[in-house]
Amino acid sequence: MKPFKIPFGPQHPGLEEPINFMFEVEDERVIDVKPRLGYVHRGIEKIGESRTFHQNVYLAERICGICSFAHALCYTQTVEELLGIDVPLRAKFIRTIMAEMERIQNHYLWLGLTAKEMGFETLFMYAWRDREAVLGILEMISGKRVNYGMTTIGGVRRDITEEMTERIEKVLTHLETRAKYYKNVCTRDRTILKRTVGIGILKPRDAVSLCAVGPTARASGISEDIRADEPYAAYSEVPFRVITYRGCDVASRVYVRIDEIVESIKIIRHALRNMPKGIIRVTASQRVPEGEAISRVEAPRGENLHYVKSDGGDKPARWKVRAPTLANLLALCKMLIGVNIADIPVVIAGIDPCIACAERIVTVDSKTRKQRVWSGTELWRYANEWYQKR
C-alpha cells in the first residue's frame, strides 16, 4: 500500500484545543507528521505592551487556565528583577505552596484526560473527583478555583492562616493515598499497560536534541527541573526529589506525573511546617527602570520562560512568553513516528498539550510573500472589518 496523508484536527474528538497535524501513514503506521499552529492565537504578548506592568499580572494568568499561577509567577519574577525587589521570605513560601497545589491539580486533570483517551472512563471520573479536593483548597486560599490572583509584583496578595493549614493537611493525606492507589492501577491494569508501554518512544538523545522539557523529558531519563537547577521562590529552602523514569514511553510519562503528585505533597507539607512569619508583600513602583530580564519557572508541563524589556516607563516595551507545550512540540512529532493510528490521541495527550498558551502566528502578504508585524491598532481594525464583512 502506498503512503497516504491523513489530516488530524484542528477540530477532532481526540484534541482538547485546535491544532492541525498532517500525518503521512503507511500500513496504519505514522511515517511522518507536520504540525500547524495558529488556530487560537490571541496576541497576548502584543496586548501586554499596551497595559501597565501591574495590569499584566492578571493578563499573564490568563495565558493558561491550568498553569495560571506558573505564568503569573514567572512574569512577576521578571519584573521584580528589573525593579531590584527582594520579595519577603514568607511570600516565597506561599508562592511555593500555590505552585505545588497547581501542579497537583494539573497532574490529576492530565491523568483523567489521558485515561479518557485510552477509553478508561472510570479512571477519568476518579481522577477528576480527587482533583476537586485540590481545587477546594485553592479556592479556600485565594477565593478562586482558576486564575487565583495570588501573586503580585512584590509578593502575594493573600496569606495562609493556621485554620487553613489544618484543612490543607487533611486534604494532602487523602490525595497522597489516592495517588499511590493510581500508581498501583497504572502499573498493573492490562488496559493501561497495553495502551502506554512501548508507545510514543522518545529516546534520551532525542529528548536532549529536541529540547524537551518537564515530565516529557524526565520520562526519558533526563533529570531536568528548574526548581532544582535554578531555584526560585522557596525551593532552595525545601528538600525534594526530581522524578525521572527511563521507559521513554507514555507509561513513563504517567508514572512521572503520579510520583510528582506525591513529591508535591511533601513539598507543601514542609513549606507549611517551616513557613517563617512576617509580611507577605512589599510596595512596587509603577514605573520600571530601563532594562531586560528573563525568568524561568517549572510549570506542571515543564519549563516556562518569560522575557520582559522595559524602556523606563510603566508599560513593557516587549514581553515574550515561551510556554512548555511549544518546547515539547518537536519532541511530540518524534514520538508520533512509528505509532499506530489508534495510538495518536494517547501520544498527543502524553505531553499534556496546551495549544492556546503555545500559539504563534506569522502574517505573510499573499502578494509580496513578505512577513509583516502588526500593531495592536491594526489588528483591532482588521478584526472588526473581517467580522463586519460576515
C-alpha positions as CSV (number, residue, x, y, z in Angstrom):
1,M,0.0,0.0,0.0
2,K,1.3,3.4,-0.9
3,P,1.7,6.1,1.8
4,F,-1.3,8.4,2.2
5,K,-1.9,11.6,4.2
6,I,-4.5,12.0,7.0
7,P,-5.4,15.4,8.4
8,F,-5.8,15.3,12.2
9,G,-7.5,18.5,13.5
10,P,-7.9,21.4,14.0
11,Q,-11.3,20.0,15.2
12,H,-11.1,16.4,16.3
13,P,-12.6,14.4,19.3
14,G,-9.0,13.5,20.3
15,L,-8.0,17.1,20.7
16,E,-8.9,19.4,23.6
17,E,-7.8,22.5,21.6
18,P,-7.4,23.4,17.9
19,I,-4.2,22.3,16.3
20,N,-3.6,20.6,13.0
21,F,-1.3,17.6,12.3
22,M,-0.8,16.2,8.8
23,F,0.1,12.6,9.2
24,E,1.7,10.5,6.4
25,V,0.6,6.9,7.0
26,E,1.7,3.6,5.6
27,D,0.1,0.3,6.7
28,E,-1.7,2.0,9.7
29,R,1.7,3.4,10.9
30,V,2.7,7.0,11.0
31,I,5.9,7.6,8.9
32,D,5.9,11.4,9.0
33,V,4.0,14.3,10.7
34,K,3.9,18.0,10.3
35,P,2.2,20.3,13.0
36,R,0.5,23.6,12.3
37,L,-0.3,26.2,14.9
38,G,-2.3,29.5,14.6
39,Y,-5.9,28.5,15.1
40,V,-6.4,30.1,18.6
41,H,-3.7,32.9,18.6
42,R,-4.8,35.6,21.0
43,G,-2.0,38.2,20.6
44,I,-1.4,38.3,24.4
45,E,2.2,39.5,24.1
46,K,1.2,42.4,21.9
47,I,-1.8,43.3,24.2
48,G,0.7,43.4,27.1
49,E,2.6,46.2,25.5
50,S,-0.5,48.5,25.9
51,R,-1.1,47.6,29.6
52,T,0.9,48.5,32.7
53,F,3.3,46.1,34.3
54,H,0.9,45.6,37.2
55,Q,-2.1,45.0,34.9
56,N,-0.2,42.4,33.0
57,V,0.0,40.2,36.1
58,Y,-3.7,39.4,35.5
59,L,-3.2,39.0,31.8
60,A,-0.3,36.6,32.4
61,E,-2.6,34.4,34.5
62,R,-4.9,34.1,31.5
63,I,-2.3,32.7,29.2
64,C,-3.3,29.2,30.5
65,G,-6.1,28.3,32.9
66,I,-4.4,25.2,34.2
67,C,-0.9,26.8,34.6
68,S,-2.2,30.3,35.5
69,F,-0.1,30.7,38.7
70,A,3.0,29.5,37.0
71,H,2.7,32.1,34.2
72,A,1.8,34.9,36.7
73,L,4.8,33.9,39.0
74,C,7.2,33.7,36.0
75,Y,6.1,37.2,34.8
76,T,6.2,38.8,38.3
77,Q,9.7,37.4,39.0
78,T,10.9,39.0,35.8
79,V,9.5,42.4,36.7
80,E,10.9,42.1,40.3
81,E,14.3,41.5,38.9
82,L,14.1,44.7,36.8
83,L,12.9,46.6,39.9
84,G,15.5,45.1,42.2
85,I,12.8,44.0,44.6
86,D,13.6,41.5,47.4
87,V,10.4,39.5,48.0
88,P,9.6,38.7,51.6
89,L,10.5,35.1,52.6
90,R,7.0,34.2,53.8
91,A,5.7,35.3,50.4
92,K,8.2,33.0,48.7
93,F,6.9,30.0,50.8
94,I,3.3,30.8,49.9
95,R,4.3,31.0,46.2
96,T,5.9,27.6,46.5
97,I,2.8,26.1,48.1
98,M,0.5,27.6,45.5
99,A,2.8,26.4,42.7
100,E,2.7,22.8,44.0
101,M,-1.0,22.9,44.6
102,E,-1.4,23.9,40.9
103,R,1.0,21.1,39.9
104,I,-1.2,18.5,41.8
105,Q,-4.5,19.7,40.2
106,N,-2.8,19.8,36.8
107,H,-1.5,16.2,37.0
108,Y,-4.8,14.9,38.3
109,L,-6.6,16.7,35.4
110,W,-4.0,15.2,32.9
111,L,-4.4,11.7,34.4
112,G,-8.1,11.9,33.8
113,L,-7.9,13.2,30.3
114,T,-5.2,10.6,29.3
115,A,-7.4,7.9,30.8
116,K,-10.3,9.1,28.7
117,E,-8.1,8.9,25.5
118,M,-7.4,5.3,26.5
119,G,-11.1,4.6,26.9
120,F,-10.8,4.2,30.6
121,E,-13.8,6.3,31.7
122,T,-13.8,5.1,35.3
123,L,-10.2,6.3,35.9
124,F,-11.2,9.6,34.3
125,M,-14.0,10.2,36.8
126,Y,-12.0,9.0,39.8
127,A,-9.1,11.3,39.0
128,W,-11.3,14.4,38.4
129,R,-13.2,13.6,41.6
130,D,-10.0,13.8,43.6
131,R,-8.9,16.9,41.7
132,E,-11.9,18.7,43.2
133,A,-10.3,18.4,46.7
134,V,-7.3,20.4,45.4
135,L,-9.5,23.0,43.8
136,G,-11.4,23.4,47.0
137,I,-8.1,24.2,48.8
138,L,-7.1,26.7,46.1
139,E,-10.5,28.3,46.4
140,M,-10.2,28.5,50.2
141,I,-6.8,30.3,50.0
142,S,-7.4,32.6,47.0
143,G,-11.2,32.7,46.6
144,K,-11.0,31.2,43.1
145,R,-10.7,27.8,41.5
146,V,-8.9,29.2,38.4
147,N,-6.8,32.3,37.8
148,Y,-6.2,32.7,41.6
149,G,-5.0,36.3,41.6
150,M,-2.5,35.3,44.4
151,T,0.9,36.5,43.2
152,T,1.6,40.2,42.6
153,I,4.8,42.2,41.9
154,G,6.5,42.3,45.3
155,G,4.9,39.2,46.9
156,V,1.5,37.7,47.3
157,R,-2.0,39.2,47.9
158,R,-3.3,36.7,50.5
159,D,-1.8,34.9,53.5
160,I,-2.3,31.3,54.6
161,T,-3.7,31.1,58.2
162,E,-3.4,28.4,60.8
163,E,-7.0,27.3,60.2
164,M,-6.2,26.9,56.5
165,T,-3.1,24.9,57.3
166,E,-5.1,22.3,59.3
167,R,-7.6,21.7,56.4
168,I,-4.8,21.6,53.9
169,E,-3.0,18.8,55.9
170,K,-6.1,16.7,55.9
171,V,-6.6,17.0,52.1
172,L,-3.0,16.3,51.5
173,T,-3.2,13.0,53.4
174,H,-6.2,12.0,51.3
175,L,-4.5,13.0,48.0
176,E,-1.4,11.1,48.9
177,T,-3.3,7.9,49.5
178,R,-5.2,8.3,46.2
179,A,-2.0,9.0,44.2
180,K,-0.5,5.8,45.5
181,Y,-3.6,3.9,44.5
182,Y,-3.5,5.3,41.0
183,K,0.2,4.3,40.7
184,N,-0.8,0.8,41.6
185,V,-3.6,0.8,39.0
186,C,-1.4,2.3,36.2
187,T,1.3,-0.3,36.8
188,R,-1.0,-3.3,36.9
189,D,-4.1,-2.7,34.8
190,R,-3.8,-4.6,31.5
191,T,-5.8,-1.9,29.6
192,I,-3.4,0.9,30.6
193,L,-0.3,-1.2,30.0
194,K,-1.4,-2.2,26.5
195,R,-2.1,1.5,25.6
196,T,1.0,3.0,27.2
197,V,4.0,0.7,27.5
198,G,6.3,1.0,24.4
199,I,4.1,3.6,22.9
200,G,5.3,7.1,21.8
201,I,9.0,6.4,22.3
202,L,11.3,9.5,22.9
203,K,14.9,8.3,23.4
204,P,17.1,10.4,25.8
205,R,19.3,11.7,22.9
206,D,16.2,12.9,21.1
207,A,14.8,14.5,24.2
208,V,18.0,16.5,24.6
209,S,18.5,17.4,20.9
210,L,14.8,18.4,20.5
211,C,14.9,20.4,23.8
212,A,12.1,18.5,25.5
213,V,11.1,19.9,29.0
214,G,9.2,18.9,32.1
215,P,7.7,15.4,32.6
216,T,8.2,14.7,28.9
217,A,12.0,15.0,29.3
218,R,12.1,13.4,32.8
219,A,10.2,10.3,31.5
220,S,13.1,9.8,29.1
221,G,15.6,9.8,31.9
222,I,16.6,13.5,31.7
223,S,17.0,14.9,35.2
224,E,15.9,18.4,34.3
225,D,13.9,20.6,36.6
226,I,14.1,24.4,37.1
227,R,13.1,24.0,40.7
228,A,16.4,22.2,41.3
229,D,18.6,23.6,38.6
230,E,17.8,27.2,39.1
231,P,15.8,27.5,42.4
232,Y,13.2,30.3,42.7
233,A,10.5,31.1,45.3
234,A,11.4,29.0,48.3
235,Y,12.6,25.9,46.5
236,S,16.2,26.4,47.8
237,E,14.7,26.0,51.3
238,V,12.7,22.9,50.6
239,P,14.1,19.4,50.1
240,F,12.6,17.4,47.2
241,R,13.5,14.8,44.6
242,V,13.5,15.2,40.8
243,I,11.4,12.3,39.5
244,T,12.7,10.5,36.4
245,Y,12.0,7.3,34.6
246,R,13.8,5.6,31.7
247,G,11.0,3.9,29.9
248,C,10.8,6.8,27.3
249,D,7.2,6.0,26.6
250,V,3.7,7.1,27.6
251,A,3.7,4.8,30.6
252,S,6.8,6.6,32.0
253,R,5.1,9.9,31.5
254,V,2.2,8.6,33.6
255,Y,4.5,7.4,36.3
256,V,6.5,10.6,36.4
257,R,3.3,12.7,37.0
258,I,1.8,10.4,39.6
259,D,5.1,10.4,41.6
260,E,5.3,14.1,41.2
261,I,2.0,14.4,42.9
262,V,3.4,12.6,46.0
263,E,6.6,14.7,45.8
264,S,4.5,18.0,45.6
265,I,2.6,16.9,48.7
266,K,5.9,16.5,50.6
267,I,7.0,20.0,49.4
268,I,3.8,21.6,50.6
269,R,3.9,19.9,54.0
270,H,7.5,21.0,54.5
271,A,6.7,24.6,53.5
272,L,3.6,24.8,55.8
273,R,5.5,23.5,58.8
274,N,8.6,25.7,58.2
275,M,6.9,28.9,56.9
276,P,8.5,32.0,58.5
277,K,6.5,34.8,60.0
278,G,6.5,38.3,58.5
279,I,4.9,40.4,55.8
280,I,3.7,38.9,52.5
281,R,4.5,41.7,50.1
282,V,6.4,45.0,49.6
283,T,5.4,48.0,47.6
284,A,6.4,48.0,43.9
285,S,6.9,51.1,41.7
286,Q,4.5,51.6,38.8
287,R,7.5,52.6,36.5
288,V,10.2,50.0,35.8
289,P,13.8,51.0,35.2
290,E,15.1,50.5,31.6
291,G,16.5,47.1,31.1
292,E,15.6,43.5,30.2
293,A,15.2,40.3,32.2
294,I,14.3,36.6,31.9
295,S,12.6,34.3,34.4
296,R,12.2,30.6,34.3
297,V,9.6,28.6,36.3
298,E,8.9,24.8,36.3
299,A,5.3,24.8,35.4
300,P,3.4,21.5,35.6
301,R,4.1,20.9,31.9
302,G,7.7,21.9,32.0
303,E,10.0,25.0,31.7
304,N,8.1,28.2,31.4
305,L,10.1,31.2,30.2
306,H,9.1,34.9,30.3
307,Y,11.2,37.8,28.9
308,V,10.4,41.4,29.6
309,K,12.0,44.5,28.3
310,S,11.4,47.9,29.8
311,D,12.2,51.4,28.3
312,G,11.8,53.1,31.7
313,G,8.0,53.6,31.5
314,D,5.0,51.9,33.2
315,K,4.4,49.5,30.3
316,P,6.7,46.8,28.8
317,A,8.4,47.6,25.5
318,R,8.4,43.9,24.8
319,W,7.0,40.8,26.5
320,K,7.9,37.3,25.2
321,V,6.5,34.0,26.5
322,R,7.8,30.6,25.8
323,A,5.3,28.0,27.1
324,P,6.4,24.4,27.7
325,T,4.0,23.0,25.1
326,L,5.8,24.9,22.4
327,A,9.1,23.5,23.6
328,N,7.7,19.9,23.5
329,L,6.1,20.2,20.1
330,L,9.1,18.9,18.1
331,A,9.6,16.1,20.6
332,L,5.9,15.1,20.2
333,C,6.4,14.8,16.4
334,K,9.3,12.5,17.1
335,M,7.2,10.4,19.4
336,L,4.4,10.0,16.8
337,I,6.7,8.4,14.2
338,G,6.0,4.7,14.0
339,V,2.9,4.6,16.2
340,N,-0.4,3.1,15.1
341,I,-3.2,5.5,14.1
342,A,-5.3,4.4,17.1
343,D,-2.5,5.5,19.5
344,I,-2.2,9.0,18.1
345,P,-4.6,10.6,20.7
346,V,-2.8,8.9,23.6
347,V,0.6,10.0,22.5
348,I,-0.5,13.6,22.0
349,A,-2.1,13.6,25.4
350,G,1.1,12.3,26.9
351,I,2.8,15.7,26.7
352,D,-0.2,17.4,28.3
353,P,-0.6,19.9,25.4
354,C,-1.9,23.4,26.0
355,I,-2.3,24.8,22.5
356,A,-3.6,28.3,23.4
357,C,-0.5,29.1,25.5
358,A,1.8,27.8,22.8
359,E,0.2,29.6,20.0
360,R,2.3,31.5,17.4
361,I,1.3,33.1,14.2
362,V,3.1,34.7,11.3
363,T,1.3,37.1,8.9
364,V,2.5,37.0,5.3
365,D,1.4,39.3,2.5
366,S,-0.1,36.9,-0.1
367,K,1.2,39.1,-3.0
368,T,4.7,40.0,-1.9
369,R,5.3,36.9,0.3
370,K,6.9,39.2,2.9
371,Q,6.3,38.8,6.6
372,R,4.6,41.6,8.5
373,V,4.4,42.8,12.1
374,W,1.0,44.3,13.1
375,S,0.4,46.9,15.7
376,G,-2.4,46.4,18.2
377,T,-4.5,49.1,16.5
378,E,-4.0,47.4,13.1
379,L,-5.1,44.0,14.5
380,W,-8.1,45.6,16.2
381,R,-9.2,47.3,12.9
382,Y,-8.6,44.2,10.8
383,A,-10.7,42.0,13.2
384,N,-13.6,44.5,13.1
385,E,-13.6,44.8,9.3
386,W,-13.3,41.0,9.0
387,Y,-16.4,40.4,11.2
388,Q,-18.4,43.2,9.5
389,K,-18.0,41.5,6.1
390,R,-19.6,38.4,7.5
